[in-house]
Amino acid sequence: MTQCYCGSHSSYADCCQPIHQDHSQANTPEQLMRSRYSAHVLGLVDFVVATYHPSCEAESEREAIARSIDSDWQKLEVISADPGSHTDEGFVHFKAYFSDDSQSYCLEERSRFIRENGLWFYIDGEFPQQKPNIKAGRNDPCPCGSGKKFKKCCG
């Protein structure tokens, strides 16, 4: 059994793989967001492009999307999943950890998802307000509030 890349503690076959094979299997924004993360890990550019809302015209950005996927994705941390202003909108706040060119990064986003014709799509996201520029030592608590040491989080 291969554990799912999205960190759900389920097997890939029971979690994100069915969604990768059939987009309509994502019943919530969080399921779609987790499957999009797993698609980044697996290099599934077609899936990522297809799950952008049509208004985003992701096909025209396919090369840039492929470049953004081409990193060493290490871990996903879902912070919250919240309903939107109506039943066809939802939000997922997450942190995705990856490395690129031997540098480690933390991408934090509050993503917005829209359901249209029964399918959830990623439409846009916002980066949470950054805390004031506080100098943090490697062993200090991370200023992002995760409770982890700075070096193990956003450092």
C-alpha positions as CSV (number, residue, x, y, z in Angstrom):
1,M,0.0,0.0,0.0
2,T,1.4,3.4,-1.0
3,Q,0.4,6.1,1.5
4,C,-1.3,9.1,-0.2
5,Y,1.0,12.0,-1.0
6,C,-1.4,14.5,0.4
7,G,-0.8,13.4,4.0
8,S,-4.3,12.1,4.6
9,H,-3.0,8.8,6.2
10,S,-5.1,6.9,3.6
11,S,-3.7,4.9,0.7
12,Y,-3.2,6.7,-2.6
13,A,-5.6,4.1,-4.2
14,D,-8.3,5.1,-1.7
15,C,-7.6,8.9,-1.6
16,C,-6.3,10.9,-4.5
17,Q,-6.0,8.3,-7.2
18,P,-9.8,8.0,-7.9
19,I,-10.0,11.8,-8.2
20,H,-7.0,11.8,-10.6
21,Q,-8.9,9.3,-12.7
22,D,-12.2,11.1,-12.4
23,H,-12.4,14.8,-11.3
24,S,-16.0,14.3,-10.3
25,Q,-14.9,12.1,-7.4
26,A,-13.8,15.3,-5.5
27,N,-16.8,15.9,-3.3
28,T,-15.3,18.8,-1.3
29,P,-12.8,21.6,-1.9
30,E,-10.4,20.0,0.5
31,Q,-10.5,16.7,-1.5
32,L,-9.7,18.6,-4.7
33,M,-7.0,20.6,-3.1
34,R,-5.3,17.5,-1.7
35,S,-5.6,15.8,-5.1
36,R,-4.0,18.8,-6.7
37,Y,-1.1,18.6,-4.3
38,S,-0.7,14.9,-5.0
39,A,-0.8,15.7,-8.7
40,H,2.2,18.1,-8.1
41,V,4.1,15.3,-6.4
42,L,3.4,13.0,-9.3
43,G,3.9,15.5,-12.1
44,L,0.3,15.3,-13.4
45,V,0.2,18.5,-15.3
46,D,-2.9,17.6,-17.2
47,F,-4.9,17.1,-14.0
48,V,-3.7,20.4,-12.5
49,V,-4.6,22.3,-15.6
50,A,-8.0,20.6,-15.9
51,T,-8.9,21.5,-12.3
52,Y,-8.4,25.2,-12.7
53,H,-11.7,27.0,-13.2
54,P,-12.3,27.6,-16.9
55,S,-12.2,31.4,-16.3
56,C,-8.5,31.0,-15.3
57,E,-7.6,29.9,-18.9
58,A,-5.0,27.5,-17.4
59,E,-4.3,25.9,-20.8
60,S,-2.6,29.0,-21.9
61,E,-0.4,28.8,-18.9
62,R,0.4,25.1,-19.2
63,E,4.2,25.6,-19.5
64,A,4.4,27.8,-16.4
65,I,2.2,25.4,-14.5
66,A,4.5,22.5,-15.6
67,R,7.6,24.5,-14.3
68,S,5.9,25.1,-11.0
69,I,5.1,21.5,-10.6
70,D,8.7,20.5,-11.3
71,S,9.9,20.7,-7.7
72,D,10.6,18.3,-4.9
73,W,7.2,18.4,-3.1
74,Q,7.7,17.2,0.5
75,K,4.7,17.7,2.6
76,L,1.2,19.1,2.8
77,E,-0.3,20.6,5.9
78,V,-4.0,21.5,5.8
79,I,-4.7,24.3,8.3
80,S,-8.4,24.7,7.7
81,A,-11.3,24.0,5.3
82,D,-14.1,26.5,5.4
83,P,-17.4,27.0,3.6
84,G,-17.8,30.1,1.4
85,S,-20.7,32.6,1.1
86,H,-22.8,29.9,-0.8
87,T,-22.9,26.1,-1.1
88,D,-20.8,26.2,-4.3
89,E,-17.8,28.0,-2.8
90,G,-15.2,26.8,-0.3
91,F,-11.8,27.7,1.0
92,V,-8.8,25.7,2.0
93,H,-5.9,27.2,4.0
94,F,-2.7,25.1,3.6
95,K,1.0,25.0,3.7
96,A,2.9,23.0,1.0
97,Y,6.6,22.4,1.6
98,F,9.0,21.8,-1.3
99,S,12.6,22.2,-2.3
100,D,14.0,23.6,-5.5
101,D,17.7,24.1,-6.3
102,S,18.6,22.8,-2.9
103,Q,16.5,25.5,-1.1
104,S,13.5,24.7,1.1
105,Y,10.3,26.7,0.8
106,C,6.9,26.9,2.4
107,L,4.0,27.9,0.2
108,E,1.1,29.1,2.3
109,E,-2.2,29.9,0.6
110,R,-5.9,30.3,1.4
111,S,-7.3,28.8,-1.9
112,R,-10.8,29.5,-3.1
113,F,-12.8,26.8,-4.9
114,I,-16.0,27.1,-6.9
115,R,-18.4,24.2,-7.8
116,E,-19.8,24.4,-11.3
117,N,-21.9,21.8,-13.0
118,G,-21.2,19.5,-10.1
119,L,-17.4,19.8,-10.3
120,W,-15.1,21.6,-7.9
121,F,-12.5,23.9,-9.5
122,Y,-9.6,26.0,-8.1
123,I,-10.2,29.6,-9.0
124,D,-7.8,31.7,-7.0
125,G,-6.0,32.1,-3.7
126,E,-4.6,34.7,-1.3
127,F,-1.5,34.6,0.7
128,P,-2.2,35.1,4.4
129,Q,-1.1,38.4,5.8
130,Q,2.6,38.1,6.7
131,K,3.4,38.9,10.2
132,P,5.8,41.8,10.8
133,N,9.3,41.1,9.7
134,I,10.6,39.5,12.9
135,K,14.1,38.2,12.9
136,A,13.9,34.5,13.9
137,G,16.8,32.3,14.7
138,R,16.9,28.8,13.4
139,N,15.8,27.3,16.7
140,D,13.3,30.0,17.6
141,P,9.5,29.3,17.2
142,C,8.4,30.1,13.6
143,P,6.8,33.5,13.3
144,C,4.0,32.0,11.2
145,G,2.5,30.5,14.3
146,S,2.8,26.8,13.4
147,G,4.4,26.0,16.8
148,K,7.4,24.5,15.0
149,K,11.0,25.7,15.1
150,F,11.7,28.2,12.3
151,K,14.3,25.9,10.7
152,K,11.7,23.1,10.4
153,C,8.9,25.4,9.0
154,C,9.3,28.5,7.0
155,G,13.1,29.0,7.5
